[in-house]
Each structure stands twice: as structure tokens, then as C-alpha cells.
């Protein structure tokens, strides 16, 4: 395996690898392998399909956020969003600050074995993805067909097709990706801003802010099936712009705002 990796790295100038089902081998193997790859290309990006924290100790840049995916599904289905806070506390304790976590609402395993996004989280797909793209230490994944609302489970070991004629959500994903790419507050690992919870007094509404070098992003999401009148506290005061509409928004430390069912509000500092 090490020889194959080096062949692709040297001859095809591959700039990154994803390790499928990483975790069945001893840590020493991955430490040796990744050190070998980085000696050839220090900038190579290494993604491990695992949630073992020690993958980062072997110089992997990013690992899968499986636990977060499952709790996000449950939050979309009705569980208290406070589970996200508990998750972040565990992350801070168990994972390095510079370790990227890949967050997603869908991937090859979930789609094929556990059903479509619509089946698992219904109309909360976009609100959930906003969380995935803006979370501390996170890097979002867009799965095949997600940008057209893939509505079937793809065959896992055989060729399958995606109906690209379905209504496009490309404008939404382009907008979120631009925010993630361009705003330093949302940089991944320890390059971005720390995540600070905004209290909402609502078990279905999750809100937080992140700031870095004068850049600030504020996120509110409503996973409920009905509109919410949110009374919030702990928000960063300032003049903002609604990232999706371009409208100006003045935010106080506390106050009220309205969110539609399955809705979200993303604000960026002027």
C-alpha cells in the first residue's frame, strides 16, 4: 500500500488521499505511512474515514464527523439541539484544535444504507447543511446529487444514475460555499474563529457566532416544523448583512427574531 501511495504521489502528483475504512491497522502503520508521504510533499491533504482521534496523531488532516452526523439527524427529527453543545465539549476534550472534522448531511454509506436526506431529515436539509458548513473546526461535504435533492438510494457496488433534471439547489450551495471559502471566521481547524453559543430558549433552534480578525458570522437555525419567535441572548452586537438576501440587519446582544419552519439566518458583519 505504501508503494502504491508513493507511486501516485510521485508520478501523478496527487495532492491528497482519502483512506477508506481507516482504523483496522495499528497506529504505527499510519504514522510511518503519513510521515513518508509528507516527506515527499509536506502539503499533501490526508482524510481518514474514521472517527478515531488518533488518526490526527498520525498526521491526518481531517476525519469523518460520524457522531455529529447522527446527532444532527436526531436534532432534525425532534431531539433537543443541546446535544450539539455536548458534542462540542467532547470534541474539545478528545480532538486536537487543528484537526479538521468533515461534517455532512449525506454520503455514500448513509445514502445507500440508511436512506435519502429527505427520509432522514426532511425539509431540514438546508438548515442542517448550514450548520455543517459553519461549525467550528468543520469542513463540509457535498455528496453526489445533493445539489439537486437526490431522492433515491444509489446502488453501492454497481453503477447507478442521478437524475440531474431535478430542481437545482446550486444557488444555495454556491452561496454557502462562497461564505465558507471567503470568510476567515469560518476557516477550518484552528485557523478559524472560536464558536460561541447564542442562547435561544428553544430546544429546536440552534444559534452561535464565530469571529476572526474583524470578521464575524452569526448563525440561527430552526429545525422545527413550525415558525419560531426566538428570544435570544449573548449575540455579538453590530451591523450585519443577511448573507442570502443582502439585507441589512442590526443585531443587539439580546432580543427577538422570527425564523420560518426549517429556516435559517446567516449574518456577516459589515
C-alpha positions as CSV (number, residue, x, y, z in Angstrom):
1,X,0.0,0.0,0.0
2,X,2.8,2.4,0.8
3,X,4.4,1.7,-2.5
4,X,1.1,2.4,-4.3
5,X,0.6,5.7,-2.5
6,X,4.1,6.9,-3.3
7,X,3.6,5.9,-7.0
8,X,0.5,8.1,-7.3
9,X,2.2,10.9,-5.3
10,X,5.4,10.9,-7.4
11,X,4.1,10.1,-10.8
12,X,0.6,11.6,-10.9
13,X,1.3,14.5,-8.4
14,X,-1.7,13.6,-6.4
15,X,-2.3,16.3,-3.8
16,X,-4.4,14.3,-1.3
17,X,-5.7,10.8,-0.3
18,X,-8.8,9.5,1.4
19,X,-8.2,6.4,3.5
20,X,-11.2,4.1,3.2
21,X,-12.2,2.4,6.5
22,X,-9.2,3.7,8.3
23,X,-8.9,2.1,11.7
24,X,-8.2,-1.6,11.1
25,X,-4.5,-1.1,11.1
26,X,-2.1,-0.2,14.0
27,X,-1.4,3.4,14.7
28,X,2.3,2.8,13.9
29,X,1.5,1.9,10.3
30,X,-0.3,5.2,9.7
31,X,2.4,7.2,11.5
32,X,5.0,5.6,9.2
33,X,2.9,5.9,6.1
34,X,1.9,9.5,6.6
35,X,5.4,10.6,7.6
36,X,6.7,9.0,4.3
37,X,4.1,10.9,2.2
38,X,4.7,14.3,3.9
39,X,8.5,13.9,3.4
40,X,7.7,13.8,-0.3
41,X,5.0,16.5,-0.2
42,X,4.5,18.4,3.1
43,X,1.3,20.0,1.8
44,X,-0.5,16.7,0.9
45,X,-4.0,16.6,2.4
46,X,-4.9,13.4,4.2
47,X,-8.5,12.4,5.0
48,X,-9.2,9.3,7.1
49,X,-12.6,7.6,7.0
50,X,-12.7,7.1,10.8
51,X,-13.6,8.9,13.9
52,X,-10.7,7.6,16.0
53,X,-8.9,10.7,17.4
54,X,-5.5,9.0,17.0
55,X,-5.8,9.5,13.2
56,X,-4.8,13.1,13.8
57,X,-1.8,11.8,15.8
58,X,-0.7,10.0,12.6
59,X,-0.7,13.4,10.7
60,X,-4.2,13.0,9.1
61,X,-5.6,16.4,8.4
62,X,-9.3,15.5,8.6
63,X,-11.6,12.7,9.9
64,X,-15.3,12.0,9.5
65,X,-17.7,13.5,11.9
66,X,-20.0,10.5,12.1
67,X,-21.2,11.2,15.6
68,X,-22.2,14.7,14.7
69,X,-24.0,13.4,11.6
70,X,-26.2,11.1,13.6
71,X,-27.0,13.6,16.3
72,X,-27.8,16.2,13.7
73,X,-30.2,13.7,12.1
74,X,-31.9,13.3,15.5
75,X,-32.0,17.1,16.1
76,X,-33.8,17.5,12.8
77,X,-36.2,14.7,13.8
78,X,-37.1,16.4,17.1
79,X,-34.4,15.9,19.7
80,X,-33.1,18.9,21.8
81,X,-30.4,20.9,20.0
82,X,-28.4,21.0,23.2
83,X,-26.9,17.7,22.1
84,X,-24.8,19.8,19.8
85,X,-23.3,21.6,22.7
86,X,-22.5,18.3,24.5
87,X,-20.8,17.1,21.3
88,X,-18.6,20.2,21.0
89,X,-17.5,19.7,24.6
90,X,-16.4,16.2,23.8
91,X,-14.6,17.4,20.7
92,X,-12.7,20.0,22.6
93,X,-11.5,17.3,25.0
94,X,-10.8,14.5,22.6
95,X,-9.6,16.1,19.3
96,X,-6.7,18.5,18.6
97,X,-7.7,22.1,17.8
98,X,-6.0,21.9,14.4
99,X,-7.8,18.7,13.5
100,X,-10.4,19.2,10.7
101,X,-13.7,17.3,11.1
102,X,-15.8,16.6,8.0
103,X,-19.5,17.3,8.5
104,X,-22.2,16.2,6.2
105,X,-25.9,15.6,5.8
106,X,-25.3,12.8,3.3
107,X,-22.6,10.5,2.0
108,X,-22.2,7.2,0.2
109,X,-22.8,5.0,3.2
110,X,-25.8,7.0,4.6
111,X,-27.5,7.3,1.2
112,X,-27.2,3.6,0.3
113,X,-27.8,2.0,3.6
114,X,-29.9,4.5,5.7
115,X,-32.0,6.2,3.1
116,X,-32.2,9.6,1.4
117,X,-31.7,13.0,3.0
118,X,-35.5,13.6,2.6
119,X,-36.2,10.4,4.5
120,X,-33.8,11.1,7.4
121,X,-34.2,14.9,7.9
122,X,-36.9,16.0,5.6
123,X,-37.3,19.7,5.0
124,X,-34.4,20.5,7.3
125,X,-31.7,19.6,4.7
126,X,-30.6,23.2,4.0
127,X,-30.7,24.3,7.6
128,X,-28.6,21.3,8.6
129,X,-26.1,21.9,5.9
130,X,-25.7,25.5,7.0
131,X,-24.6,24.1,10.4
132,X,-22.2,21.6,8.7
133,X,-20.6,24.4,6.7
134,X,-20.2,26.9,9.6
135,X,-19.3,24.7,12.6
136,X,-16.0,25.2,14.4
137,X,-13.2,23.0,13.0
138,X,-15.5,21.7,10.3
139,X,-15.2,21.1,6.6
140,X,-18.5,20.4,4.8
141,X,-19.0,17.6,2.3
142,X,-21.4,17.8,-0.6
143,X,-22.4,14.4,-1.8
144,X,-23.3,13.3,-5.3
145,X,-26.7,14.7,-6.3
146,X,-27.1,16.7,-3.1
147,X,-27.3,19.9,-5.2
148,X,-30.4,18.6,-6.9
149,X,-32.0,17.0,-3.9
150,X,-31.1,13.4,-4.7
151,X,-34.2,11.4,-3.9
152,X,-33.1,7.8,-4.1
153,X,-30.6,5.5,-2.6
154,X,-27.8,4.8,-5.0
155,X,-26.6,1.3,-5.6
156,X,-23.5,0.8,-3.6
157,X,-21.4,-1.7,-5.6
158,X,-22.8,-1.1,-9.0
159,X,-23.1,1.8,-11.4
160,X,-26.1,4.0,-10.8
161,X,-27.5,7.2,-12.2
162,X,-28.6,10.6,-10.8
163,X,-31.5,12.5,-12.2
164,X,-29.9,15.9,-12.9
165,X,-33.1,17.3,-14.2
166,X,-34.5,17.7,-10.7
167,X,-34.8,21.3,-9.4
168,X,-31.4,22.7,-8.8
169,X,-30.2,23.9,-5.4
170,X,-26.9,25.0,-6.9
171,X,-27.5,28.7,-5.9
172,X,-27.9,27.7,-2.3
173,X,-24.8,25.5,-2.2
174,X,-22.8,28.1,-4.1
175,X,-23.7,30.8,-1.7
176,X,-22.8,28.7,1.4
177,X,-19.5,27.5,-0.2
178,X,-18.5,31.1,-1.0
179,X,-19.1,32.1,2.6
180,X,-17.1,29.2,3.9
181,X,-14.3,29.9,1.4
182,X,-14.1,33.7,1.8
183,X,-14.8,34.5,5.4
184,X,-11.8,33.9,7.7
185,X,-14.1,33.4,10.7
186,X,-15.1,30.1,9.2
187,X,-11.7,28.8,8.4
188,X,-11.2,25.2,9.4
189,X,-9.1,23.8,12.2
190,X,-7.5,26.3,14.5
191,X,-7.4,28.9,11.7
192,X,-11.0,30.0,12.2
193,X,-12.8,31.8,15.0
194,X,-14.0,30.1,18.2
195,X,-17.6,29.1,18.3
196,X,-19.7,31.0,20.9
197,X,-23.2,29.8,21.7
198,X,-26.1,32.2,21.5
199,X,-28.9,31.2,23.9
200,X,-32.3,30.9,22.3
201,X,-34.5,29.3,25.0
202,X,-35.8,27.0,22.3
203,X,-34.9,23.3,22.1
204,X,-35.4,23.4,18.3
205,X,-33.4,26.5,17.5
206,X,-29.6,26.4,17.5
207,X,-27.6,29.6,17.2
208,X,-23.9,30.6,17.5
209,X,-21.4,33.2,16.3
210,X,-17.7,33.0,15.2
211,X,-15.3,35.8,14.8
212,X,-11.8,36.2,13.5
213,X,-9.7,39.2,12.6
214,X,-12.6,41.6,12.5
215,X,-14.8,39.1,10.5
216,X,-17.9,37.9,12.2
217,X,-20.6,35.3,11.2
218,X,-23.8,34.7,13.2
219,X,-26.0,31.6,12.5
220,X,-29.5,30.8,13.6
221,X,-31.2,27.6,12.5
222,X,-34.8,26.4,13.2
223,X,-35.3,22.6,12.9
224,X,-38.9,22.8,13.9
225,X,-41.9,22.1,11.7
226,X,-43.4,25.4,12.6
227,X,-42.2,29.0,12.6
228,X,-40.3,30.2,15.7
229,X,-40.3,33.5,17.5
230,X,-36.9,33.3,19.1
231,X,-35.8,35.2,22.2
232,X,-32.1,35.2,22.1
233,X,-29.2,36.4,24.4
234,X,-25.4,36.5,24.0
235,X,-25.3,37.7,20.4
236,X,-22.4,39.8,19.2
237,X,-23.7,43.4,18.8
238,X,-23.2,45.0,15.4
239,X,-24.4,45.9,12.0
240,X,-24.7,42.8,9.7
241,X,-25.8,41.7,6.3
242,X,-28.1,38.8,5.6
243,X,-25.8,36.6,3.6
244,X,-28.6,35.1,1.5
245,X,-30.7,38.2,0.8
246,X,-28.2,41.1,1.1
247,X,-30.5,42.9,3.5
248,X,-29.0,45.0,6.4
249,X,-29.6,43.6,9.9
250,X,-28.8,45.3,13.2
251,X,-28.1,42.8,16.0
252,X,-28.4,43.6,19.7
253,X,-27.0,41.4,22.5
254,X,-30.5,40.2,23.2
255,X,-33.9,40.5,21.6
256,X,-36.3,38.6,19.4
257,X,-36.4,37.5,15.8
258,X,-38.6,35.3,13.7
259,X,-37.5,32.1,11.8
260,X,-39.7,30.2,9.4
261,X,-40.2,26.4,9.8
262,X,-37.0,24.6,8.8
263,X,-35.4,28.1,8.3
264,X,-32.1,29.7,8.9
265,X,-30.5,33.1,9.2
266,X,-26.8,33.7,8.4
267,X,-25.4,37.1,9.1
268,X,-22.0,38.6,8.3
269,X,-20.5,41.7,9.8
270,X,-20.5,44.8,7.5
